[in-house]
């Protein structure tokens, strides 16, 4: 598999197909769906209504991030 090919596969995946797994994971760690939403809102700027639309429309990850209303300014910064 060529470098980056796996990323392309992920970018084409629907956010809605992965979202239930995010919920399950945070709940297993003693957190809530509401806390997950808080993190998603912080990271992307999506509102509850916007997040619900992304899930209902089965928006892919590439579009989810490309059309995020307001990506947090620290996204992509190195911690070095």
C-alpha positions in Angstrom: 0.0 0.0 0.0 1.4 3.4 -1.0 2.0 6.1 1.7 -1.1 8.1 2.3 -3.4 5.5 0.8 -4.8 4.6 4.2 -5.5 8.3 4.9 -7.5 8.5 1.7 -9.6 5.6 2.8 -10.3 7.2 6.1 -11.2 10.6 4.5 -13.9 8.8 2.4 -15.5 7.1 5.4 -18.7 8.6 6.7 -18.4 10.4 10.0 -21.7 8.8 10.9 -20.2 5.3 10.6 -17.5 6.0 13.1 -19.5 8.3 15.5 -21.2 5.4 17.4 -17.7 3.9 18.1 -16.6 7.3 19.5 -19.6 7.3 21.8 -18.9 3.7 23.0 -15.3 4.4 23.6 -15.9 7.5 25.7 -18.6 5.8 27.7 -16.3 2.8 28.4 -13.9 5.4 29.8 -16.5 6.8 32.2 -17.4 9.9 30.0 -20.6 10.9 28.4 -21.9 11.5 24.9 -22.4 15.2 25.9 -18.7 15.4 26.9 -17.8 14.0 23.5 -19.9 16.6 21.8 -18.2 19.3 23.9 -14.8 18.2 22.5 -16.2 18.0 18.9 -17.7 21.5 19.3 -14.4 22.8 20.7 -12.3 21.2 17.9 -14.5 22.0 14.9 -17.1 24.7 15.8 -20.0 22.5 14.9 -23.2 23.2 16.8 -25.5 20.4 18.0 -27.7 21.1 14.9 -24.7 21.1 12.6 -23.3 17.9 14.1 -26.7 16.2 13.8 -26.8 17.3 10.1 -23.3 15.9 9.4 -24.4 12.6 10.9 -27.7 12.5 9.1 -26.1 13.4 5.8 -23.4 10.8 6.2 -20.8 13.4 5.5 -17.3 11.9 4.9 -14.4 12.8 7.2 -12.7 15.0 4.5 -15.8 17.1 4.1 -16.4 17.1 7.9 -13.1 18.8 8.5 -13.0 20.9 5.4 -16.4 22.4 6.1 -15.9 22.7 9.9 -17.3 26.1 10.9 -14.3 27.0 13.0 -11.4 24.7 13.5 -9.6 25.4 16.8 -6.6 27.5 16.2 -4.2 25.0 17.9 -5.1 22.2 15.5 -2.1 21.0 13.7 0.4 22.7 16.0 3.4 20.7 17.1 3.8 20.1 20.8 7.6 20.1 20.4 
